[in-house]
Every structure is written in structure tokens, then in C-alpha cells.
């Protein structure tokens, strides 16, 4: 080949290379969205970061729109904890080797259903009516409650301020999601709620991008581990159903994931595993041009060294059945209608089995319960009302009930003279009911705590027709939920001991109010008496505090319990004294008691009640912890009255965490 030809060939290669670089530069910037509750936010500590993340990121541009959304991105830096998306972002970066954009919106303890969580927490609800009436949450629950809008409006701001100005444009690749724990009490609504939320998020992205593909933007989610204290079979089944029905919705099975000692959050190994699986799914869907990474399931750790709460189970036969389940029941010849009472199984069940259609489809409403009868015509299903045990040779088994747990079955005898009983009287203690009675009866048995492991409990009717409305397995613990704010008020009709949970939470009563500084003094208690309001402070978690028969009475407590759901107004008169009411709220990053301006609905919480003459014009009351020796009178010296000072005497406008002095007293802010 001549020199001239060699030069021409070399120039052509350079030109082709330049074109390739130019084409690559014109590829739209990739955008990834992560959302959900605590496991999406991240709860494993950074001292357990995988080694490859210690150097941080080079190309990642990041923003968190949970409580603010100015549309800008910045360099990502680890704080105290990390999440699965941090793993995913690392492998995205290794594949792309160019700038990409990550948007996050996550808040611990949050639900999709508005009735599934505390009133002071925002929610992911996307119901058309509700979301139309509520603003985006931006750090103040009084101004906005919608996390769905936090995400979608935050994304819109990112598009307007940053992404739309990129010379190469941008492309939203996927939404990665983990949530569901907090919706366990409203599991029957999760299917619709989850579906509505996904559709709302997709529509919001499409409204901004105008790209047809974003109408079905890939949505990838992980399931809740079965070992979680907040696992719900109903939530999981709803998630899987949505994944099967909606296009481009993908599930990552995390059912056997290992958890931290709080039995709620992924440990480091499983956080990494989910992050890798999210990335692999992105590669599989060709949303990232890269190679899959090895993602073996980590070794599952043994028993935790902290208190574990058995997952509670509940079957509510009064809940409306899913359309598919009811249609299968109606169409099945093995379940003919019986005297307008319901659908009666026409065959015998000589061995324990779940109620199912002829093709093996298990009815979700009764899944996990097992039935047995020697002849047919013994079980009647009335969807959305009850199931009926028809006769005295029908057996119902509730499997794997742990020592100390209770089984509560609500029944009604068709003739009023029959009831339900157990075949395991040697394993349980009858708490209430359990005999023949007229009308609805609450039957409750407790598994003996002397047993060494779970037992299968068998129940049967003693003849006639017994309608069963609900069955619940409950743990012998009082569950206490602390959200991402680290503080919550709490009350229960059961006394409990919080000492086994001391590594995660502490409980306090309010013993004194200082009107001159608007400070509420909190005193720690080891046990929470029944019907007593407390402030619980700790890391975000759900713990099970062991029930106790009684707890020492509290001599003075300014907190008022709200055990059942009740509306609390701004003022009330008690014993002829006019009082102002305050509720614990997070505003501007500080969690304090704020004076009520309008009635608020509380449940399982507490509020602060102060005489109007003492509270005067106080709008905000700050809770501080009395550590015994740590708080007391100190020499005020040259300190001005009503001003706050550090322990070294430096004046500050507003205390943060730590020890401060005001009017000659020390205060510890947590």
C-alpha cells in the first residue's frame, strides 16, 4: 500500500472515530428515579458500604426532591446511611462513563393509603379526588401531604431548570421503588392504590416529556421480606397482581431477604443485592448499555440479638373480594349457590387444604387457612360478608402460631345457641368467648408461653351453622412505630416495657412546662402504663415492646393519650380550666409541639395540653430531655433572660441538638 493510500485510510478512520464520538455525545442524558419508604431511603450505615463505593462517584448528578424541589442537581455525597439505589447508581456509572441524573423521593414509614399511617406523616396516595385537594409535601405537613406530588412536581422542576437545557436532551429510563410495609393495615386497598399511583407518576412524566413511551415508563419494585415485622401477604399479592396487569411493571423477589436487627430494614448484604438486581433489570430491559453483574443471594443471618415481633396475620371476610376471585368462585361447579346463603363446597376435604377453585386457584381471602371435613356440604363462602362452618365435623386450622400470640375469631351462631371451640386446649388458654352464645361473639385464645415453638391450632364448630367474620393472629407485644423524624407521640390501651428496645427507642413523659422559654421537660420511663401519653425518641423503626400486666403510675404528665381514633380541637375546658392543645409536628427540620389551629384526627398518639393562662401566646413548645444530673440550675452570669446559650456561654438564636442554657437551666435537645 502506498504512503498516500495509508494516509487516506488513516484519515478516514479518524473521521469515523470522530463521528462515533459525536454520535455518542448526542445521546440523551439518562435519568433514573428512585422512590418509596425507608428501605428506598436507605437504613444501613455507611461503615458497611461495599468497598467499591468508598471512592464515591464521578459522573452521577443527584437531587432529592422529598422536601424541596428547586430543579437543580449536585454532586452526591454519602451521609450516615446508604440505600440500594446507591449500588445501582454505581454500576450505571461504570457502564455509561458519562454524566447521568438521579432523582430521589423517599420517606420512612409512609403509606399509599391515607388511613394506613399516622396523620403527621405524608402519603403516596394518588386517588384522583384526594390528590386534587392536597399539595406536595415540602417539609411542612400543614402545607402539603402528597409525596406523589413531591416526586412528580420535583421531576417537573428538574426538567424545567436543568434537564431541558442539556444540549443533548434527556431520557427518563425508569422508576425504581420499594414500599408496602406501612400499608399492611389497609392491604385490601393496596391493589387499586398501587396501580393508581404508578399510572399517576407515568402520566406526570409523560406530561413533561411528551414522549409516548413514558406513558408506560418502566417501573421496577422489590417486594417486602417475609421476615419483616411489617410483612403483609395482602400487599405482596396486590403488588404481584399489578405487575401482571400493567405493562412494563417488573418485580424483584425479596421475600427471603435478610434484615438488620430491627427486623424491618435490609442489612448491608441484601441492600447491595437489591441494588445489583435493580441494575441487572435495567440492563435486561436495555435501559442501560452494559453487562450484568453477579448478584448471588447473600447468606441469611441467624436469629437476631434484638427483640423480634412475629408478623401479625388477619383474615377479614367482610372485605370485598377481588373481581377475579369472585368470578372464579361463581363460575366453579364445585361451589354451587346454597339457598342464597353463599357458595357451598360440594365435595369432601379429607385432608387439610386451602379453599380453592377446581383448577387449584386459591382464594386470596382465605389463603393461609386450612380446612378439613369428612363429608361435603360443610363450608359456605359468602364473599364480602363471612364464611360459614356448617356442621360439627368441619375443622379449621390456623398454622404456626407462636407462644404468647393470641388467635381472635369473631363468630355468630345462626340460631344463637352454638359456638366455636378448639381441639388444642392443652396448648392454649381461653381469654374470652369460646362458648355458646347469642349474637356476635369475640373468641380469643392465647398460646401458652411455656411452649418452645410455633403450633398449628385446630378449631371446629359444635354443630349448626357458625358464621365466621374475621380471624386475627396477634403478637404479645405493643408495636411502636417511629418515623424518619425520630420523634413520635404514642399511647396504647396496653402497658408495655420499652427496655428491650433501648438500643432503638426511649420513651418519655412530659413532667414540666417552662412558660418563660416555652420548653417542655421530658422524663424517661422504662415502662409505658396503659392509657398514658408519651414521646418516643429514636431511630426510624418498628419495635415490639413486650406487654406487661401493669406499669408504675406516672405522677405528673402533661401529655394526653388518644388510644382510639379521636378528633382533638385547638382548645378544651378541663375541670373549669381553659386549655390550649399542641401536637408534635416536623416543621423546617425541627420536631416540636405546635399549637393547634384546627381540629386534627389522632389515633394511638398523644397531645400536649396546657392551661391557657400558662401557655399565653406560645405557638411552639420545644421538648427537651431531663437527664437527671444533666439539667439543673446554673449560674446565669451575664446571660440575658429568655436567650439561649451554648454550654460555653455563646449566644445562639435557636438551639439545635446538644446541651444549652436558658434562664439558668440546662436543656438537652435531641
N, C-alpha and C positions, 0 to 999 in steps of 0.2 A: 504494500500500500504506500502511495506517495505521501510526502510530508503534507502536501496541500489537502489530500483526502483525510489524513489523520486529523489535521486541524479542523476541517469542516465537520467531521464526525464528533470531535470533542466539543465544538461549539453547539452542535445540535443537542448533545447530551446535557450540556449546561442549560440550554434553553428549556428542554423538557423538565429538568430539575426545578428550574425557576417557576415554570408553570404549575408544577406539583405543589411547590411551596405556596404559590399564590392561591391555588385552589384550596389548600388546607387552611390558609389564613381567612378565607371567606366562609368557612364552615361556621354556622351559627353557634354562639356560646351555649353550652349545656347548662340547664337549670334543674336542680333537684329539690324537692320539697319533703321535709320530714315533719310529722305531727303526731299528737297523741297525748297520753298522760305520763306518769313518772318513768316508766321504762323507756319511753321515747325521749324524755328529757335527760335521762341518764342518772343512775344512782350508785354506780360502782366508783370507788375512789381512784384518783389518778396514780396513786402509788402502785396500782396494779395494771397500769397501761401496758399493752403489748410493746415489746422492745422497739418495734419499727415506728411507733408513734412518738417516741421520745424526741425526735428531731422536728416535730411539727409538720407544717405543710408549706409548699412553695407556690402552688397555683390556686389554692382554694380562696374564694371570696365569699364571705359569710355574713348573714344577718339573722337575728332572732326577732320576730315580729310579735311575740307573745304579748308584751305590754307596751310596745311602742312600734311605730312604723313610719320612719322618715324616708324610706326608699333607698337608703344608702347601704353599701356593703363595706366590710372592713377585713383586716387580717384576723384569722381565727387564733385564739389563744386558749389553752385549757385552764379551767378554774380548779375546783376541788374534785369534780366528778367527770365521768365520760359516759357516752351512750353508744348504741350500736351504729348510729349514723356516722360517728367519728371514724369507725372502722371502714364503713362503706366509702366515705369520702377519701380515705387514704388510697384505697385500691382504684377508685375512679381517677384520682390524680396520677397514679402510676401508669394507667392506661392512656389517658388523654395527653398528658405532658403539655398542657396549655391551661389558661385560666378557665375556671368553671365556677358556677354560682350555686350556693346552698342557702335555702330559706328554711327556717325552723320556727315552729309554733307548738310548744308543749307545756303542759301544766299538770302537776301531780294531783291525783285524787279527783280528777274531773270526769264527768259522765256525759253521755249524749242526751239522756233523758233528764228533764228538769226536776223530776221527782226522785231521782236516784242518789242525790248528793246533798251536801249542806248548802243552805241558802247564801252563805258568804263566798261560795266558790263559783267561778264562771262555768259555762257548759258549752258543749259542742252541738246543741240542738239546732236542727235545720228545718224544723216544722215551718211551713210557709207563714202561718199566722204569727207564731212566736218570733221568728227571726225578723219579721217585718216590724215588730214592735220594739225590738231591742237593738242597742248599739254594740259596736265592737268593744270587747274588754281591752282596756288600756291601762291596767293597774289599779283602777278605782271601780269597785263593783257597783257603786251607786250611780255611775255614769254609763256603764255598759257591762253586759253579762255574756256576750256572744264570742266564744273562741273561734267559731267558724268564720265570723266576720273579721276577727283579728287576723286570721290567716289570709282570707281572700282579699280583704282591703289592704293588708300588708303587702301581699303579692302585687296588687294593682299599683301601689305606691312604688315598689321596686321597679316595675315595668316602666312607669312614667318617668321616674327620676334617673334611673341607671340603665336598665336593660335596653330600653328603646333607643338609647343614644349610642349603643355599641355599634361600630361601623359594620360589623359582620352580622348584626342582629342576634337574636336569642331563640332558643328552642326549649320549652319545658318538657322534660323527659318523663317524670313520674312523681307520684306522691307515695312516700313510704310511711307506714302507720303502725302504731302499736297502742292499743287501748281496749277497754272492755271490762276491766276489773270493777270499776265503780258502778257499772250498770247492772250488777248481778241482782239487785233487788227489783229491777224492772226488766228482767230478761225477756219477758213476754213481748215487750215493745221493741226489743233491740233490732229485730229484722227490719222493720219499717224505718226506725231511726237511723240505722247504719246506712241503709240504701238511700234515704233522703239526703243524708249528709254527703255521701260520695257524689251523688248527682248535683248537689248544690255547688260543691267545690269544683267539679268539672265544668259546670256551666259558667262559673265565675272566671275561670282561667280562659275558657273559650271567648267569653265576652271581651276580654282584654286582648287576646292574641288574634282572634278571628280565624284561627286555623281549624279546619273541620276535624282533624284528628284529635284535637283537645276535647271534643265532646265525649270521647271515650278515653281520656288520658289514663295511662296505666296506673293502677292503684295496687300497691303491694303491702300486705299486712302480715304480722305474726300473731299467732294465737296465744292465749293465756296458758301458762303451765298448769298442769293438773295439780301440782304440789302447792300452788299458790293459795294463800288463805282467802283470796277473793275469786277463786275459780268458779265459773258458772257453766254448767253444761248447756243451759239455755242460750247463753251468749255465744258460746262456741258454735252451736248448731245454727244459730242465726247468721253468724259470720260465714260459715261454710255454704249456707244456702244463698247468701248474697253473691259469694264468689262464683257459684254455679249459674246464677241467673244473669248477672250483669256482665257485659263484655269487658275484657281487659282488667278484671279484678283477680288478683293472684294471692294465694295463701301460702305462708311458710309455717310448717308444723313445729310448734314449740311446746307441745304437750308434755314432753318429758324433760324439759329444761331444768337445770339446777339453779337454785336461788341463794341469795345471801341469807344471813342468819335471821333476817326479819321475815323470812318465808313469803316474800312479796316481790322482791326485785331480783333481776338477773345478776348472777355473780359474774366475775370478770371473764371467765372462760366462755360462758354462754352469751354474754354481751358481744364478745368477739365472734362467736359462732353465728349469731343472728346478723351481725354486720356483714360477714362474709357471704351469708346466704342471700342477703338483700343485693349485694354486688353481683353475685352469680346470676340472680334472676334478671338484673339489668343487662348483663352480657347475653343471657339466653334470649331475651326479647330484642336484642340488637339495639338497645338504647345506649350502650357503651361499646365502643370498638376495642375489645381487649380479650384476654384469655381468662377463663375461670380460674379461681384459686381453690386450693384444697381446703375443705371445710368438714372435717370429721367431728362427730359429736363428742364433746368433752366427757371425761369420766364424771359420773354423777357423784357428788359428795355424799357421805353418810349422814347420820342423824345430826341435826343442828344442836349447838350447845346453848341455844336460847329457846324460849317458850314457843311451841308450835300450836297453832289453832287448827283443828280439823276443819276442812271445808264444810260449811253447812249446806244442807240439801233441803229443797222444798218442792213438793208437787202440789200445785193448786188446780184442782179440777174444775173450778169455777171460771178459769180463764178461757177466753175464746180460742178455739183450735185454729191452727194454720189451715188455710183453704185446702192445700194438698192433702193433709192428713184426714180432714173431714170428708173430702171427696172419695178418698180410698176406702174409708170406713163405709160410706153409703153404698158404694159400688160392689162391696165384697159380699158374696153369697154366704160366707161363713158367719157374717154378722147381720142377720135379718132384724128388722124392726120388731119389737116385742110390746104389744099393747100400748103403743105411744109412750112407753116409759124410756125407751132408748134402744140401742143396738145390742142384742144378746148373742154371746158367742154360742154357737150351736154344737160344738164338739167338746170332748173331754180334754183335760190337761193333766195327764197322769204324772208329769214331771214339771218342776219349776221352770217357768218360761215367762218372758216379757210379752205383753199384749201386742199382737202384730196382725197384719193382714195376711191373706193366704200366701202371698208371694214373699213373705218374710219381712216386709216393711214394718219396722217397729214404730208404734205411735209415740211421737215425742212427749205427749202429755203424761204418759205413764212409764216412760223409759227409765230403767234403773230399778223398777219394782218387779217382783216375780210372783206369779200366781200358779195355783195347783188345785185341781178338783178331780174327783174320781169319775164324775159323770158330767154331761153337758148342762147347758141352761143355768149356769151359776154366776156368770159375770155379765153385767149390763153397763154399757157406756152411754152416758148422756152428755155429749160434747158441750163444754162451756157451763155445765151445771154440777155434775157429780159422776162418780162411778157407783155401782150398786153391787154389794155382795149378797147374792140371792141364795139363801140356804145355809145349812150348818156344816157343810163339808167343803167349803171353799177356803183356801189358805193364801194369805198374803205375806210375802217375805220382804223385809227391809234389810238389805245386806250391809255388812261391815259398819256396824255402829260401835263406836269406841267407848271404853269405860268412862263413866261420868256424863256421857252425852244423853240427851233426852229425845224420845220419839213422841211427838204430839200428833194425834189423829182426831180430826173433827168429824163426828158422825151424827146421824139421825135415824131413828128407827121408824120404818113406815107405819108401824102400828103402835109405836110408843112403849113397847114392853120388852124390847130386845136390845142387845148391845154388841160390843166387840171386846175380845179378850186376847190374851197372849198364851202361846204354848211354852213360853220360856220364863215362867215365874221364878225359876231358880237363878236367872241371870239379871232380872230387873227388879226395881222397886216401883210400885204404883204410887204416882204423885197425886193424881186426881182422875176422876171419872172411872172408866174401866168396868162399869156395871150397867145394868138395865135401867133405862130412864126414858122419860118423855121429852120430845123436842131435841134440839141440837145439844150435843154433849162434847166437851173438850176432854179427851182421854190422853193422859200423859204418863209415860214410863221413863225411868232413869236407869241406865245400865250401871250395875254395881261397880264402884271404883276399885274393888278388890280384884277384879278380873285383870288378866295380864295382856289382853289384846282384844281387837275388834270381834264382834259376834254378829251372826245373822239372826235377826229377830223375826219370829213367825207369829202372825195374828190370824184370828178367824172369827167369823160371826157365829152367834149362838142360835141361829135359826131365823126364818123370816127374811125380810128384805132390809138391809142396812145400807143407807146412803152414806158414802164417804166423800167429804168435801175437800179435805186437804190433809197432807201428811208432811211433817217437818222434822228433820233431824237437826238438833241444835247442840252447840258445844257448851260445856260448863264454864265458859269464860264470858266476860263482858268485853266486847270489841270496842276499841278506841281508835279512831282514825285521826291522824294529824296530816294536814295538807302541806303543800310546798311552802306555806308561810311560816311554818314552825310553831304556830300557836293556834289553839282552838279552845273554845269553851265546851264543857261536857257535863252531862248528868245522866243518871240511869235509875231505874226502879230497883236495881240490884246493887248490893255492896260488892266492892272488888278490891283486890290487893295489887298495887302497881309496882311493888318492889322487884318482882321477877323481870319487869320491863325497864328497870332503871338505866340500862345501857342505851335505851332509845328515847324514853319519855320520863317526865316527872310531873306530878300533879300538885296544884296549889289552890288554897282557899284565899279569899281576899279579907284580910283582917282589919285594915285601916285605910282611911282616905284622908290625905292632907290637902285641904282646900287652898292653902297658900301656894302650893306648887302643882296642884292638880295631879298628884301622884297617888296611885293605889298600891298599897303594900301587899305582896303575896307571901304566904307562909306555906312551906312544903308539907304535904301529908303523905304518909306511907299507904294508907288505905282511903278509899273514897266511900263514905257512907251512902246508903241508898237515898235517893231524892235529895242530893246535895250538889250544888253547882260548883265547878272547879275550872281553873285554867290549866290546860295541859300544854307543856312546852317540850319540844324535842325535834328530832329529825322527822322527815316525812315517812310515815309508816302506818301500818295497821297492826295493832298488837292485841293479844288476848290477855286481859288481866283476870286472873283466877277469881271466881266468885267466892265470897266469904259470907257466912251467915249474918254477921254483924260487923260493924266497924265503930271505933270510938267516935262519939259525937263531936262535932265541931262547935267550940264555944262561941265564936263570932265569925260570921261570914256574910259579906255584903253581896255575894252572888246569889241570884235566884234561879233555881233549876226549872227547866222546861222539859220534862221527861217525855210526855206525849206531845204531839203536834199542837201548837197553840199560837195565836196571834198575840204579840206584845206591842202595846201602844207607847207613844212618847212619854206619857205621864200616867200616874195612878195614885190613888189615895189609900194608904195603909194605916189602920189604927188612928185615923183622923189626921195623918201627916201627909202632906202633898209631896210626891217624889218625882224625880226625873229618871228616865231609863236610858241605859247605854248598852251598845252591843259591840263586840270585838270585830274590828274590820281592818283590812290592809289597805292603806292609802299612802301612795308615794313611797312604798317600800318599808313603811313602819306599821306595825300591828298594834293598835291601841283601841281603847273603848271610846266610841263616838256617840254623841247624843243623838237619840232617835228623832227624826223629823216626821216620820210617818210610821204606821204600824208595820211590823215585819213578822213573818211566819217562822217560828223556830221549832226544832224537834231534836231531842237528845242533846240540847245545848243549855246555855245559861246566859243571863244578862246581869248587868250591874244596876242596882237600884240605890239611888242616893237621895236623901232629903233635899227638897228644892232649896231650902234655906242654906244648906251647906254647899251644894253644887253651884249655886248662884249662876254665873254666866259661863261656866266651864263647858266648852264644846267638845274637848278631847281630854280623856284621862289616861295617863300612861301607867301601865302596870310595871312594877319593879319587884325584884325578889329579895325578901328578907333572909339573909344567910345566917342569922343569929349574931355571930360576932362581927360580921362584916358591915352591918348597918347599925348606926348609933349616933348619938350626939357628938359633934366635933366642934372645935373652936372655929367660929366663923371668921375671926380676924377681920380683914378689910373687905370681906366678900359682901356684895350688895344683896339686899333681900330680894328673893324671887329669881335671882340669876343662877345659872348652872356653871359649875367649875369642875375641872378635872381634879383628880386626887392631888395633883401638884399645884393646884390653885390657879390654873389657866382658865379664863372665862370662855365659854362656848355658847353659841346661840341655841343649839339643840343637842342633847346627848345622843350618842349612838350606843353601841354595845360597850359595856365596861362599867367601872365604878366612878360615880360622880357625886358631887356635894351640892346641896341646895339648902339654904336656911339652917345650916349647922347639922344637917343629917346626911349620911352616906346612902346612896342608892345604887343598886346593881341592876343594870339594864341587860336583858338577854334577848 
